[in-house]
Amino acid sequence: MRLVRNFAVLGILLTAVGMPIAVTPKLELLGLKAIAQSSNSSDELRKQQITEAVYLKQSGYDRLQKADPQGAIADLQKALELFRKWNATGGERDTLNVLGDVYLTTGQYDKAMPYFQQALKIAKEIAKSPDGDPVDIGYTLQYIADVHDKQRQYDQALPIYQHALDIFRDRLKAKKGDRESLQTSESVTLARMASIYFKSAQYDRALASYQQMLPIAIERNDIIGRVQTLNNIGVIYANQTQYQQALESYEQALALVRTLCCYRGDEAAILNNLSALYFSLGQKRRALDFADQATKIYFKLTTNDVAGLKKTEIELLHDVLGEDNSNPTLTSRGLSVRATVGDTANNDVTVKAGQANNLNNLAQLYSNSGKYKEAIAFFQKARNIYQDIGNDLGIGITLDNIGSTYTRLGQTEQAISFHQQALSQYEKVGDRAGIGVALSNLGRAYANNSKQLEAINAYQKALNIAREVRDPSTESVILANIGDLLAQQKQIDSAIAFLKQSVNVRESIRQSIRMLPREDRSAYKQSVSYTYRNLAKLLLQQGRINEAIQILDLLKVQELQDYLRDVKGNERTSSGITLFAPEQAVINSDLKSLINGSPLATQIQQISSQQEANLASSKSLLANVQKFGDRAAMFYPLLFEDRLFLVLLPAKSAPILRSISIQQQDFTKLLQSFRSDLQDSSSSDVKESSAQLYKYLIKPIEADLKAANIELLLYAPDGQMRYIPLAALYDGKQWLIEKYRFNYLTASGFLDLQTTVKLPLKAIAAAFTQGDFKFSIGSEQFSFTGLPFAGKEINKIAETFPNTTKLFDTFFNRNATVAQFGEYNIIHLATHAAFVSGTPEDSFVLMGNGDRLNLRELREWKLPNTQLVVLSACQTALGGVVGSGEEILGFGYQIQRTGARAAIASLWTVSDQGTQSLMGSFYTQLHKGTNIINSLREAQLSLLQSKQPEFQHPYFWAAFILIGNGN
């Protein structure tokens, strides 16, 4: 999606460069001064003709502004002749500048340059006089640099712009000349240089130029100048994938422009940029919202129908995005896009450019949602506008986008053609980053057309450029595409190397957006997760289990960061993915040498096999498993689009990998049916649905578990697997709780197994037993009543542990409870709680007086001596919705971060009476010295084997899961 370069700094000020603000009045003064020098009647003719020359020069300038270049030339040539006749060198210099400007404006650069060079020679001579002003040299230097700029001769333009800038700044420092005029010229020159730096992908220099313009605009109280500069700064940040800084700049610009009465075009330009930024983050709905706002402004700015854009088309797009039918395998790869600051010349042009940018953004959204016919129609409208205003860069961007849409359509020949045209446009403009983007997309089209050699050549060039211009977003896409191509060629080891590097680059981008709002970070994670999971799948297929787990742990850290915002990972995740030496060599190889197989592949296989158990992450993982005993095994079920992988890491034997074919949507249906049966205590179908899941999750590793003598499963679930209570799986004869013990983990890297000093168990137990509370959070309505059996539950704990502190109802409040938590090693809260998908603030623990502790607040707790936190009446997957399980992951992590070793919570709303019975049994076991894992299992078995048949249903005992270290 295209980022709009705001028109004003290189638009409105471009007009100022065409005739610098200080020049017009100065031209007239010079002419009149020449007239005043005549002191007798014999010079009357001289007076008249110089006066005529002054007005002819002004007329020529006016004609130029009215797009009448021939009329302008005629007037200016007459003026030039008269100025020269009477040796009025100041008038001659300025007329030469305007004549050059006519040819510059009409694109006749070879004719423009001689006029400017003549003007420069005169300006230098005049500057030598006592009254001479070197600023006039600066003005002419600007024009000369403009000629080089327009001809893409950037290396020649930049030093000339710098010379002009030095002149303006010297005069400002010396406090000579009109300060306002000099500051305007300084800003104009900085803007021109920034534009060149941008097109040359020298983003740091472009940013420095724009940042130097800000204090000038502030001093002059130039709000619109600040708006335009902030907008341009945002574009630079966006191209560096520094999305947080880009968003801040755009929002500042938008807030400022909305304080003004007009300048709606500037507002629309910023809205277009915000739309593009959210598209880059995968936030399609928000991208549409901003594009829609921009569209409404363009409706008001023009009498045209925005190049044929109709309200119904916008409404259709809202409906399309509401269907959420975009394909993640398309949106996460092969879609390199070029953001740009562009070039404009006047207000009419800027409005048209804005319309084209807006159409491009909307078309991208259509294409991303599978509405390819509509997308291409929008792109073509944008292209026509760009052609009308002569915006070569805009034409290139649009052609590239059309090509990507044809790639999605599977029409690869058309895609190749459009990407090649886009490449020509970028080369014409001299836009290095754009060239890299077009080559990346061209490579993708070639690959889809089975032209592997052409694809590799394009990718090689694109990768070199992306690294040269420091474009991590495009680099990550190219690396992933190379990995995909090599995987198709069955060069799996080489493919893995490129995908690993793509993940590492994307990790660096993700770090730069850590402080963006959750929904933006989450959208970005979704947009790139395909590459992570694809890499993990390839690693698993190669038997490189520990590396695959490391990849998926990165996604878990991302989930936690998206959900909680302030998760920093650990040494296993912050360093990204380990690249072996031969893998690094593969990445740095000539890509053509890899297409038919690399000799490094054998080395990669050998070293990966040798290092599989020796990686620091592998050793750490195995050491943690072994701390649970010889009969423990970590269990990772990993669901992909068409296959379920089951990873088993026993404490005392080699890792085990099994897989079974199943479509992701089919597994989800099984899980939903299972959850429904579990939560209905009257359901007699629970064994059937449970047995179905058992067939997929446990049956393939059944023999392995038996051979390794496994008794304890350390369950590290991924995504929706977090909603599965393993204890309630049924093998046809027994529930799994009758065969194994369970301990849930958040991510293996976050497991805290440090030994602690054993202290006498001291508990605080609080309960909500009477009363009722109603409230809403977002669209969810909550109504809770007291739990009569919770009081008995608390009393039972107090009987078991005589030094228990009991708090009931109104005494169970925020101030009285939280302040005491650090003094206890068992915290038991018998009350309602809900952990729901959304934000941490939406998840809560209800206190006895109606106070609510949200999940975000848990991070403030300091519980270094706490062994266990129990929430005995909570629920997850509120409303039966099976999401990603992020709320379960978040709760477990937050508890561990407090310093507490473990937590017990429930996966659905549980029975008050059944929970009282289970908890009573649990604490009895705990008091005997049994560890938390075994105590929970014994308590669950006590209900399963209860003499009260109703408690035997897994609804009563299977909901409770132990998260953390219950050893």
Long-range contacts (C-beta under 8 A, 24 or more apart in sequence): 1-275, 1-276, 1-279, 1-280, 1-287, 1-337, 1-339, 1-360, 1-361, 1-364, 2-272, 2-276, 2-337, 2-338, 2-339, 2-340, 2-357, 2-360, 2-361, 2-394, 2-397, 2-398, 2-401, 3-235, 3-238, 3-239, 3-272, 3-273, 3-276, 3-277, 3-339, 3-340, 3-341, 4-231, 4-235, 4-269, 4-270, 4-272, 4-273, 4-276, 4-342, 4-353, 4-354, 4-357, 5-195, 5-198, 5-232, 5-235, 5-340, 5-341, 5-342, 5-343, 5-344, 6-227, 6-228, 6-231, 6-232, 6-235, 6-253, 6-266, 6-269, 6-270, 6-273, 6-341, 7-228, 7-265, 7-266, 7-269, 7-342, 7-344, 7-347, 7-349, 7-350, 7-353, 7-354, 8-224, 8-225, 8-227, 8-228, 8-266, 8-350, 9-187, 9-191, 9-194, 9-210, 9-213, 9-225, 9-228, 9-229, 9-232, 10-191, 10-192, 10-195, 10-341, 10-342, 10-343, 10-344, 11-344, 11-345, 11-346, 11-347, 11-349, 11-350, 12-224, 12-228, 12-347, 13-184, 13-187, 13-188, 13-191, 14-188, 14-344, 14-345, 14-346, 15-345, 15-346, 16-184, 16-188, 17-142, 17-143, 17-146, 17-188, 17-192, 18-64, 18-101, 18-105, 19-61, 19-98, 19-101, 20-139, 20-142, 20-181, 20-184, 20-185, 20-188, 21-180, 21-181, 21-184, 21-185, 22-135, 22-139, 22-177, 22-178, 22-181, 22-182, 22-184, 22-185, 23-94, 23-97, 23-139, 24-58, 24-61, 26-94, 27-54, 27-57, 27-58, 27-90, 27-91, 27-94, 28-54, 28-58, 30-88, 30-90, 30-91, 30-94, 31-57, 31-88, 31-90, 31-91, 33-90, 34-86, 34-88, 34-90, 34-91, 46-86, 49-82, 49-85, 49-86, 50-82, 50-83, 50-86, 50-88, 50-91, 52-79, 52-82, 53-78, 53-79, 53-80, 53-82, 53-83, 53-86, 53-88, 53-91, 53-95, 54-79, 54-91, 56-82, 57-83, 57-91, 57-94, 57-95, 57-98, 60-95, 60-98, 60-99, 60-102, 61-98, 64-98, 64-101, 64-102, 64-105, 69-102, 69-105, 69-106, 72-98, 72-102, 73-99, 73-102, 76-102, 89-122, 89-125, 89-126, 90-126, 92-122, 93-119, 93-122, 93-123, 93-126, 93-136, 93-140, 94-119, 96-122, 97-139, 97-140, 97-143, 100-143, 100-147, 101-143, 104-143, 104-146, 104-147, 104-150, 107-150, 109-147, 109-150, 109-151, 112-143, 112-147, 113-144, 113-147, 116-140, 116-143, 116-144, 116-147, 117-144, 119-143, 120-144, 133-177, 134-167, 134-170, 134-171, 135-167, 135-168, 135-171, 135-177, 135-182, 135-185, 137-164, 137-167, 138-163, 138-164, 138-165, 138-167, 138-168, 138-185, 138-189, 139-164, 139-185, 141-167, 142-185, 142-188, 142-189, 142-192, 145-192, 146-192, 149-192, 149-195, 149-196, 152-428, 152-429, 152-430, 154-196, 154-199, 154-200, 154-430, 157-192, 157-196, 158-193, 158-196, 161-189, 161-192, 161-193, 161-196, 162-193, 164-189, 165-189, 165-190, 165-193, 180-220, 183-216, 183-219, 183-220, 186-216, 187-213, 187-216, 187-217, 187-225, 194-232, 194-341, 195-341, 195-343, 198-235, 198-236, 198-239, 198-340, 198-341, 199-393, 199-429, 199-430, 199-431, 199-432, 200-430, 200-432, 201-431, 201-432, 201-433, 201-468, 201-469, 201-470, 201-471, 203-236, 203-239, 203-240, 203-469, 203-470, 206-236, 206-341, 207-233, 207-236, 207-237, 210-236, 223-256, 223-257, 223-259, 223-260, 224-257, 224-260, 224-263, 224-266, 226-253, 226-256, 227-253, 227-256, 227-257, 227-260, 227-263, 227-266, 227-270, 228-253, 228-266, 230-256, 231-266, 231-269, 231-270, 231-273, 232-341, 234-270, 234-273, 234-277, 235-273, 235-339, 235-340, 235-341, 236-341, 238-273, 238-276, 238-277, 238-280, 238-339, 239-339, 239-433, 239-471, 240-470, 240-472, 241-471, 241-472, 241-473, 241-509, 241-512, 242-512, 243-277, 243-280, 243-281, 243-512, 243-513, 243-516, 243-520, 243-524, 244-512, 244-513, 244-514, 244-515, 244-516, 246-277, 247-274, 247-277, 247-516, 250-274, 250-277, 264-297, 264-300, 264-301, 265-297, 265-301, 265-347, 265-350, 265-351, 265-354, 267-297, 268-293, 268-294, 268-297, 268-298, 268-301, 268-354, 268-358, 269-294, 269-350, 269-354, 269-357, 271-297, 272-354, 272-357, 272-358, 272-361, 275-361, 276-339, 276-361, 278-520, 278-523, 279-361, 279-364, 279-365, 279-368, 280-337, 280-473, 281-513, 281-516, 281-520, 281-523, 281-524, 281-527, 282-331, 282-523, 282-524, 282-526, 282-527, 283-519, 283-520, 283-523, 284-321, 284-326, 284-365, 284-368, 284-369, 285-321, 286-519, 287-361, 287-365, 288-317, 288-318, 288-321, 288-362, 288-365, 291-358, 291-361, 291-362, 291-365, 292-318, 294-354, 294-358, 294-361, 295-358, 295-362, 298-351, 298-354, 298-355, 298-358, 301-351, 302-351, 302-355, 306-355, 306-358, 306-359, 307-355, 307-356, 307-359, 307-381, 307-382, 307-384, 307-385, 308-381, 309-359, 309-362, 309-378, 309-381, 313-362, 313-374, 313-378, 314-362, 316-371, 316-374, 317-362, 317-365, 317-366, 317-369, 317-371, 317-374, 320-365, 320-366, 320-369, 320-370, 320-371, 321-365, 321-369, 323-369, 325-369, 325-370, 326-368, 326-369, 326-370, 327-370, 328-526, 328-527, 328-529, 328-530, 329-530, 330-368, 330-408, 331-368, 331-527, 332-480, 332-527, 332-528, 332-529, 332-530, 332-531, 333-444, 333-477, 333-480, 333-481, 333-484, 333-530, 333-531, 334-404, 334-407, 334-440, 334-441, 334-444, 334-477, 334-481, 335-404, 335-441, 335-477, 336-436, 336-437, 336-440, 336-441, 336-462, 336-473, 336-474, 336-477, 336-478, 337-364, 337-397, 337-400, 337-401, 337-437, 338-396, 338-397, 338-400, 338-426, 338-431, 338-433, 338-434, 338-437, 338-438, 340-393, 340-394, 340-397, 340-431, 340-434, 342-391, 342-393, 342-394, 343-391, 343-393, 344-389, 344-391, 349-389, 352-385, 352-388, 352-389, 353-385, 353-386, 353-389, 353-391, 353-394, 355-382, 355-385, 356-381, 356-382, 356-383, 356-385, 356-386, 356-389, 356-391, 356-394, 356-398, 357-382, 357-394, 359-385, 360-394, 360-397, 360-398, 360-401, 363-401, 363-405, 364-401, 367-401, 367-404, 367-405, 367-408, 370-408, 372-405, 372-408, 372-409, 375-405, 376-402, 376-405, 376-406, 379-405, 392-425, 392-428, 392-429, 393-425, 393-426, 393-429, 393-431, 393-434, 395-425, 396-422, 396-423, 396-424, 396-425, 396-426, 396-428, 396-429, 396-431, 396-434, 396-438, 397-422, 397-434, 399-425, 400-434, 400-437, 400-438, 400-441, 403-441, 403-442, 403-445, 404-441, 404-444, 406-445, 407-441, 407-444, 407-445, 407-448, 410-448, 412-445, 412-446, 412-448, 412-449, 413-449, 415-441, 415-445, 415-448, 415-449, 416-442, 416-445, 416-446, 416-449, 419-445, 432-465, 432-468, 432-469, 433-465, 433-466, 433-469, 433-471, 433-474, 435-465, 436-461, 436-462, 436-465, 436-466, 436-468, 436-469, 436-471, 436-474, 437-462, 437-471, 437-474, 439-465, 440-466, 440-474, 440-477, 440-478, 440-481, 443-478, 443-481, 444-481, 447-481, 447-484, 447-485, 447-488, 452-485, 452-489, 452-595, 453-592, 453-595, 455-485, 456-482, 456-485, 456-591, 456-592, 456-594, 456-595, 457-591, 457-592, 459-485, 459-591, 460-590, 460-591, 460-592, 463-591, 472-505, 472-508, 472-509, 473-509, 475-505, 476-502, 476-505, 476-506, 476-509, 476-528, 476-531, 477-502, 479-505, 479-587, 480-531, 482-591, 483-531, 483-534, 483-535, 484-534, 486-594, 486-595, 487-538, 489-595, 489-596, 491-594, 491-595, 491-597, 491-598, 491-601, 492-538, 492-541, 492-542, 493-542, 493-586, 493-598, 493-600, 493-601, 493-604, 493-605, 493-608, 494-586, 494-594, 494-598, 494-600, 494-601, 494-604, 495-538, 496-535, 496-538, 496-539, 496-542, 496-544, 496-583, 496-604, 497-579, 497-583, 497-584, 497-586, 497-587, 497-604, 498-586, 498-587, 499-531, 499-534, 499-535, 499-538, 500-535, 500-577, 500-579, 500-583, 501-579, 501-587, 502-531, 502-535, 503-531, 503-532, 503-535, 503-551, 503-554, 503-576, 503-577, 504-576, 504-577, 504-579, 506-531, 506-532, 507-554, 507-576, 507-577, 508-576, 510-558, 510-561, 514-561, 514-565, 515-565, 518-562, 518-563, 518-565, 518-839, 521-558, 521-561, 521-562, 521-565, 522-562, 522-563, 525-555, 525-558, 525-559, 525-562, 529-555, 529-558, 533-640, 536-638, 537-640, 537-643, 537-645, 540-638, 540-645, 540-647, 540-657, 540-659, 542-608, 543-612, 543-657, 544-608, 544-612, 545-612, 545-647, 545-649, 545-655, 545-657, 546-612, 546-613, 546-615, 546-617, 546-618, 546-621, 546-655, 547-577, 547-578, 547-608, 547-612, 547-615, 548-638, 548-647, 549-617, 549-621, 549-636, 549-647, 549-748, 550-577, 550-578, 550-615, 550-617, 551-577, 552-636, 552-638, 552-718, 553-747, 553-748, 553-749, 555-718, 556-718, 556-746, 556-747, 556-889, 557-747, 557-749, 559-884, 559-886, 559-889, 560-746, 560-747, 560-886, 560-889, 560-890, 560-893, 562-886, 563-839, 563-840, 563-886, 563-887, 563-889, 563-890, 564-840, 564-855, 564-856, 564-859, 564-890, 564-893, 564-894, 566-859, 567-893, 569-749, 570-749, 570-750, 571-616, 572-616, 572-617, 572-620, 572-749, 573-749, 578-615, 578-617, 580-604, 580-607, 580-608, 580-611, 581-607, 582-607, 617-749, 620-749, 621-649, 621-748, 622-649, 622-651, 624-748, 624-751, 624-753, 625-649, 625-650, 625-651, 625-714, 626-651, 626-652, 627-753, 627-967, 628-712, 628-714, 628-743, 628-967, 629-712, 629-967, 630-709, 631-708, 631-709, 631-710, 631-711, 631-712, 632-710, 632-711, 632-712, 632-713, 632-714, 633-705, 633-708, 633-710, 633-712, 633-713, 633-714, 634-713, 634-714, 634-716, 634-745, 634-748, 635-701, 635-713, 635-714, 635-715, 635-716, 636-716, 636-717, 636-718, 637-697, 637-717, 637-718, 637-721, 638-718, 639-664, 639-667, 639-718, 639-719, 639-720, 639-721, 640-664, 644-696, 644-697, 646-697, 646-700, 646-701, 648-701, 648-704, 648-705, 648-708, 648-710, 650-708, 650-710, 652-708, 653-708, 656-701, 656-704, 656-708, 658-700, 658-701, 658-704, 659-700, 660-696, 660-700, 662-696, 667-696, 668-720, 668-882, 670-696, 671-720, 671-723, 671-724, 671-882, 672-880, 672-882, 674-724, 675-723, 675-877, 675-880, 675-882, 675-908, 676-880, 678-725, 678-728, 678-908, 678-954, 678-955, 678-958, 678-959, 679-880, 679-908, 679-909, 679-955, 680-955, 681-911, 681-950, 681-953, 681-955, 681-956, 683-953, 686-728, 686-730, 686-953, 686-954, 686-955, 687-730, 690-728, 690-729, 690-730, 690-735, 690-954, 691-729, 691-730, 691-731, 691-732, 693-724, 693-729, 694-729, 694-730, 694-731, 694-732, 694-736, 697-724, 697-726, 697-729, 698-729, 698-731, 698-736, 699-731, 702-731, 705-740, 710-740, 711-740, 711-741, 712-740, 712-741, 712-742, 712-743, 712-933, 713-740, 713-741, 713-742, 713-743, 714-743, 714-745, 715-742, 715-743, 715-744, 715-745, 716-744, 716-745, 716-747, 716-748, 717-744, 717-885, 719-884, 719-885, 720-882, 720-883, 720-884, 720-885, 721-885, 722-884, 722-885, 722-888, 722-889, 723-876, 723-877, 723-882, 723-885, 723-888, 723-907, 725-907, 725-954, 725-958, 725-959, 725-961, 727-937, 727-940, 727-954, 727-957, 727-958, 728-954, 728-958, 735-944, 735-954, 737-937, 737-940, 737-941, 737-944, 737-957, 737-958, 738-941, 738-944, 741-933, 741-934, 741-937, 742-933, 742-937, 742-961, 742-962, 743-933, 743-962, 743-964, 743-965, 743-966, 743-967, 744-892, 744-961, 744-962, 744-963, 744-964, 745-892, 745-963, 745-964, 746-889, 746-892, 746-893, 746-896, 746-963, 746-964, 747-889, 747-893, 750-893, 750-896, 751-964, 751-965, 752-896, 752-901, 752-964, 752-965, 753-965, 753-967, 756-865, 756-867, 756-901, 759-825, 759-865, 760-803, 761-801, 761-825, 761-826, 761-867, 761-926, 761-927, 762-801, 762-803, 762-804, 762-823, 762-824, 762-825, 762-826, 763-797, 763-798, 763-801, 763-803, 763-804, 763-805, 763-824, 763-825, 763-826, 763-827, 763-828, 764-804, 764-805, 764-807, 764-817, 764-820, 764-821, 764-823, 764-824, 764-826, 764-827, 764-828, 765-793, 765-794, 765-797, 765-798, 765-804, 765-805, 765-806, 765-807, 765-828, 765-829, 765-830, 766-794, 766-806, 766-807, 766-808, 766-812, 766-817, 766-828, 766-829, 766-830, 766-831, 766-847, 766-848, 767-791, 767-793, 767-794, 767-807, 767-808, 767-809, 767-812, 767-829, 767-830, 767-831, 767-848, 768-809, 768-812, 768-830, 768-831, 768-832, 768-846, 768-847, 768-848, 769-808, 769-809, 769-848, 770-809, 771-809, 771-848, 771-850, 773-846, 773-850, 775-852, 777-842, 777-844, 778-838, 778-842, 780-836, 780-842, 780-878, 780-879, 782-834, 784-832, 784-846, 787-830, 787-831, 787-832, 787-873, 787-912, 788-912, 789-912, 789-913, 789-915, 789-916, 790-830, 790-831, 790-872, 790-873, 790-912, 790-916, 792-916, 793-830, 793-872, 793-915, 793-916, 793-919, 793-920, 794-828, 794-830, 796-916, 796-919, 796-920, 796-923, 797-828, 797-919, 797-923, 800-923, 800-924, 800-926, 800-927, 801-826, 801-923, 801-927, 807-848, 808-848, 809-848, 809-849, 810-848, 810-849, 811-848, 812-847, 812-848, 812-849, 813-847, 813-848, 813-849, 813-851, 814-847, 814-851, 814-853, 817-847, 818-853, 818-861, 821-861, 821-863, 821-866, 822-861, 822-862, 822-863, 822-864, 822-865, 822-866, 823-865, 824-865, 824-866, 825-865, 825-866, 825-867, 825-868, 826-866, 826-867, 826-868, 826-870, 827-863, 827-866, 827-868, 827-869, 827-870, 827-900, 828-870, 828-872, 828-919, 829-869, 829-870, 829-871, 829-872, 830-872, 830-873, 830-915, 830-919, 831-871, 831-872, 831-873, 832-873, 832-874, 833-871, 833-873, 833-874, 833-875, 833-905, 834-874, 834-875, 834-876, 834-878, 835-874, 835-875, 835-876, 835-887, 835-888, 835-890, 835-891, 835-905, 836-876, 836-877, 836-878, 836-887, 837-877, 837-878, 837-881, 837-883, 837-884, 837-886, 837-887, 838-887, 840-890, 840-894, 843-887, 843-890, 843-891, 845-871, 845-874, 855-887, 855-890, 855-891, 855-894, 858-891, 858-894, 858-895, 858-897, 858-898, 859-894, 859-897, 859-898, 861-898, 861-900, 862-898, 862-899, 863-898, 863-899, 863-900, 864-899, 865-899, 866-898, 866-899, 866-900, 866-901, 867-900, 867-901, 867-902, 867-932, 868-900, 868-901, 868-902, 868-903, 868-904, 868-932, 868-966, 869-895, 869-898, 869-900, 869-902, 869-903, 869-904, 870-903, 870-904, 870-905, 870-919, 871-903, 871-904, 871-905, 871-906, 872-904, 872-906, 872-910, 872-915, 872-919, 873-906, 873-909, 873-910, 873-912, 873-915, 874-905, 874-906, 875-906, 875-907, 875-908, 875-909, 875-910, 876-905, 876-906, 876-907, 876-908, 877-907, 877-908, 888-963, 891-963, 892-963, 892-964, 895-963, 895-964, 896-964, 900-964, 901-964, 901-965, 901-966, 902-932, 902-962, 902-963, 902-964, 902-965, 902-966, 903-962, 903-963, 903-964, 904-932, 904-936, 904-960, 904-961, 904-962, 904-963, 905-960, 905-961, 905-963, 906-959, 906-960, 906-961, 907-959, 907-961, 908-955, 908-959, 910-955, 910-956, 910-959, 910-960, 911-955, 911-956, 914-943, 914-951, 914-955, 914-956, 914-957, 917-942, 917-943, 917-946, 917-951, 918-942, 918-943, 918-956, 918-957, 918-960, 931-966, 931-967, 932-962, 932-966, 932-967, 933-962, 933-966, 933-967, 936-960, 936-962, 936-966
